Protein backbone atom coordinates (compact mmCIF):
# COMPACT_ATOMS: atom_id res chain seq x y z
CA UNK A 1 0.00 0.00 0.00
CA UNK A 2 2.95 2.36 0.57
CA UNK A 3 3.45 5.00 -2.13
CA UNK A 4 -0.10 4.73 -3.53
CA UNK A 5 -0.72 8.27 -2.33
CA UNK A 6 2.76 9.81 -2.54
CA UNK A 7 2.46 13.57 -2.89
CA UNK A 8 -1.22 13.58 -1.89
CA UNK A 9 -2.52 15.61 1.04
CA UNK A 10 -5.59 14.61 3.02
CA UNK A 11 -7.46 16.64 5.62
CA UNK A 12 -9.36 14.95 8.45
CA UNK A 13 -11.92 17.35 9.92
CA UNK A 14 -12.95 16.55 13.50
CA UNK A 15 -13.71 17.98 16.91
CA UNK A 16 -14.26 16.55 20.38
CA UNK A 17 -16.34 13.38 20.43
CA UNK A 18 -15.12 11.81 17.17
CA UNK A 19 -15.34 8.00 17.15
CA UNK A 20 -11.76 6.99 18.01
CA UNK A 21 -11.26 4.31 15.35
CA UNK A 22 -12.96 6.38 12.64
CA UNK A 23 -10.26 9.04 12.91
CA UNK A 24 -7.23 6.92 13.81
CA UNK A 25 -7.67 4.05 11.32
CA UNK A 26 -8.07 6.29 8.22
CA UNK A 27 -5.30 8.62 9.45
CA UNK A 28 -2.85 5.77 9.97
CA UNK A 29 -3.75 3.81 6.82
CA UNK A 30 -3.67 6.90 4.59
CA UNK A 31 -0.26 7.85 6.02
CA UNK A 32 0.92 4.28 5.42
CA UNK A 33 -0.22 4.68 1.79
CA UNK A 34 2.10 7.69 1.46
CA UNK A 35 -0.27 10.63 2.02
CA UNK A 36 0.39 13.61 4.23
CA UNK A 37 -2.56 13.68 6.61
CA UNK A 38 -3.53 16.70 8.71
CA UNK A 39 -6.08 16.65 11.51
CA UNK A 40 -7.96 19.95 11.34
CA UNK A 41 -10.30 21.18 14.08
CA UNK A 42 -12.01 24.32 15.34
CA UNK A 43 -10.05 23.62 18.55
CA UNK A 44 -6.29 24.03 18.91
CA UNK A 45 -3.96 21.60 20.66
CA UNK A 46 -5.79 18.30 21.06
CA UNK A 47 -9.27 16.90 20.60
CA UNK A 48 -10.64 13.99 22.59
CA UNK A 49 -12.19 10.95 20.97
CA UNK A 50 -15.08 8.76 21.98
CA UNK A 51 -14.10 5.10 22.15
CA UNK A 52 -17.26 2.96 21.81
CA UNK A 53 -18.83 3.68 25.23
CA UNK A 54 -16.61 6.24 26.95
CA UNK A 55 -14.16 9.05 26.31
CA UNK A 56 -11.10 7.88 24.44
CA UNK A 57 -7.63 9.20 23.73
CA UNK A 58 -6.71 12.71 22.66
CA UNK A 59 -5.45 13.30 19.13
CA UNK A 60 -3.10 16.14 18.18
CA UNK A 61 -4.61 18.87 16.00
CA UNK A 62 -2.24 19.74 13.14
CA UNK A 63 -4.02 22.84 11.88
CA UNK A 64 -6.80 25.17 12.99
CA UNK A 65 -9.99 25.17 10.92
CA UNK A 66 -9.46 28.91 10.25
CA UNK A 67 -6.18 28.11 8.48
CA UNK A 68 -7.37 25.14 6.39
CA UNK A 69 -8.04 25.58 2.67
CA UNK A 70 -9.47 22.96 0.32
CA UNK A 71 -6.98 24.12 -2.35
CA UNK A 72 -4.14 22.69 -0.24
CA UNK A 73 -5.57 19.14 -0.13
CA UNK A 74 -6.73 16.29 -2.36
CA UNK A 75 -9.48 14.92 -0.09
CA UNK A 76 -11.40 15.48 3.13
CA UNK A 77 -12.26 12.67 5.57
CA UNK A 78 -15.07 13.12 8.09
CA UNK A 79 -15.02 10.71 11.06
CA UNK A 80 -18.27 9.89 12.80
CA UNK A 81 -19.31 9.38 16.36
CA UNK A 82 -22.53 11.11 17.44
CA UNK A 83 -20.99 14.15 19.11
CA UNK A 84 -18.39 15.17 16.52
CA UNK A 85 -20.56 15.61 13.40
CA UNK A 86 -23.39 17.12 15.43
CA UNK A 87 -21.03 19.87 16.68
CA UNK A 88 -19.50 20.38 13.22
CA UNK A 89 -22.84 20.67 11.41
CA UNK A 90 -23.53 23.78 13.51
CA UNK A 91 -20.16 25.31 12.51
CA UNK A 92 -20.43 27.46 9.36
CA UNK A 93 -16.66 27.38 8.72
CA UNK A 94 -16.65 23.58 8.82
CA UNK A 95 -19.60 23.40 6.43
CA UNK A 96 -17.98 25.91 4.06
CA UNK A 97 -14.76 23.87 4.01
CA UNK A 98 -16.64 20.65 3.20
CA UNK A 99 -18.54 22.43 0.39
CA UNK A 100 -15.25 23.80 -0.99
CA UNK A 101 -13.87 20.25 -1.29
CA UNK A 102 -17.07 19.09 -2.94
CA UNK A 103 -17.34 22.04 -5.33
CA UNK A 104 -13.72 21.59 -6.46
CA UNK A 105 -14.38 17.94 -7.41
CA UNK A 106 -12.20 16.48 -4.66
CA UNK A 107 -12.90 13.30 -2.70
CA UNK A 108 -15.27 13.78 0.25
CA UNK A 109 -15.44 10.78 2.60
CA UNK A 110 -17.81 10.42 5.59
CA UNK A 111 -18.31 7.45 7.92
CA UNK A 112 -20.96 6.49 10.48
CA UNK A 113 -22.77 9.68 11.68
CA UNK A 114 -20.58 12.03 9.58
CA UNK A 115 -23.01 11.86 6.61
CA UNK A 116 -25.02 14.36 8.72
CA UNK A 117 -22.47 16.86 7.39
CA UNK A 118 -23.31 15.86 3.80
CA UNK A 119 -27.00 16.28 4.62
CA UNK A 120 -26.38 19.71 6.17
CA UNK A 121 -24.34 20.97 3.19
CA UNK A 122 -26.82 19.71 0.57
CA UNK A 123 -24.24 17.28 -0.84
CA UNK A 124 -26.43 14.25 -0.04
CA UNK A 125 -29.19 15.19 -2.51
CA UNK A 126 -29.33 12.76 -5.43
CA UNK A 127 -26.40 10.66 -4.18
CA UNK A 128 -26.04 6.96 -3.49
CA UNK A 129 -25.00 6.91 0.16
CA UNK A 130 -24.78 4.83 3.28
CA UNK A 131 -24.44 5.79 6.94
CA UNK A 132 -24.90 4.43 10.42
CA UNK A 133 -28.26 2.61 10.36
CA UNK A 134 -29.98 5.06 12.74
CA UNK A 135 -29.43 7.86 10.20
CA UNK A 136 -31.11 6.09 7.29
CA UNK A 137 -34.24 8.29 7.46
CA UNK A 138 -32.16 11.51 7.69
CA UNK A 139 -30.19 10.54 4.60
CA UNK A 140 -33.31 9.55 2.64
CA UNK A 141 -35.10 12.76 3.70
CA UNK A 142 -32.11 14.73 2.38
CA UNK A 143 -32.77 13.26 -1.07
CA UNK A 144 -30.12 10.54 -1.15
CA UNK A 145 -30.56 6.90 -2.14
CA UNK A 146 -29.56 5.12 1.09
CA UNK A 147 -27.93 1.70 0.72
CA UNK A 148 -27.04 -0.84 3.41
CA UNK A 149 -23.53 -1.58 2.11
CA UNK A 150 -20.05 -1.34 3.68
CA UNK A 151 -19.09 1.54 1.38
CA UNK A 152 -21.10 3.57 -1.12
CA UNK A 153 -19.41 5.76 -3.72
CA UNK A 154 -20.97 8.34 -6.01
CA UNK A 155 -18.69 10.61 -8.07
CA UNK A 156 -16.00 10.85 -5.40
CA UNK A 157 -18.40 10.97 -2.45
CA UNK A 158 -17.48 8.01 -0.23
CA UNK A 159 -19.70 6.97 2.67
CA UNK A 160 -19.50 4.07 5.09
CA UNK A 161 -21.65 2.65 7.91
CA UNK A 162 -19.53 1.98 10.99
CA UNK A 163 -16.08 1.03 12.36
CA UNK A 164 -16.46 -2.50 10.99
CA UNK A 165 -16.34 -1.06 7.46
CA UNK A 166 -13.15 1.00 7.88
CA UNK A 167 -10.91 -1.22 5.71
CA UNK A 168 -13.33 -0.93 2.76
CA UNK A 169 -13.79 2.79 3.49
CA UNK A 170 -10.07 3.58 3.41
CA UNK A 171 -9.47 1.41 0.32
CA UNK A 172 -12.18 3.35 -1.52
CA UNK A 173 -10.75 6.71 -0.38
CA UNK A 174 -7.35 5.69 -1.80
CA UNK A 175 -8.97 4.65 -5.08
CA UNK A 176 -10.97 7.87 -5.39
CA UNK A 177 -8.00 10.13 -4.57
CA UNK A 178 -5.90 8.32 -7.17
CA UNK A 179 -8.64 8.91 -9.79
CA UNK A 180 -8.34 12.66 -9.27
CA UNK A 181 -11.04 15.30 -9.47
CA UNK A 182 -14.66 14.34 -10.12
CA UNK A 183 -17.14 16.25 -12.26
CA UNK A 184 -20.33 17.13 -10.39
CA UNK A 185 -22.79 19.96 -9.80
CA UNK A 186 -22.02 22.51 -7.07
CA UNK A 187 -23.70 22.03 -3.69
Secondary structure, DSSP 4 states (H G I P E B T S, - for coil): -TTTTTT-EEEEE--TT-BHHHHHHHHHHHHHTT-EEEEEESSSSEEEEEETTEEEEEEE--EEGGG--GGG-SEEEE---HHHHHHHTT-HHHHHHHHHHHHTT-EEEEETTTHHHHHHHTTTTT-EE---GGGHHHHHHTT-EE--SSEEEETTEEEE-SGGGHHHHHHHHHHHHHH--------
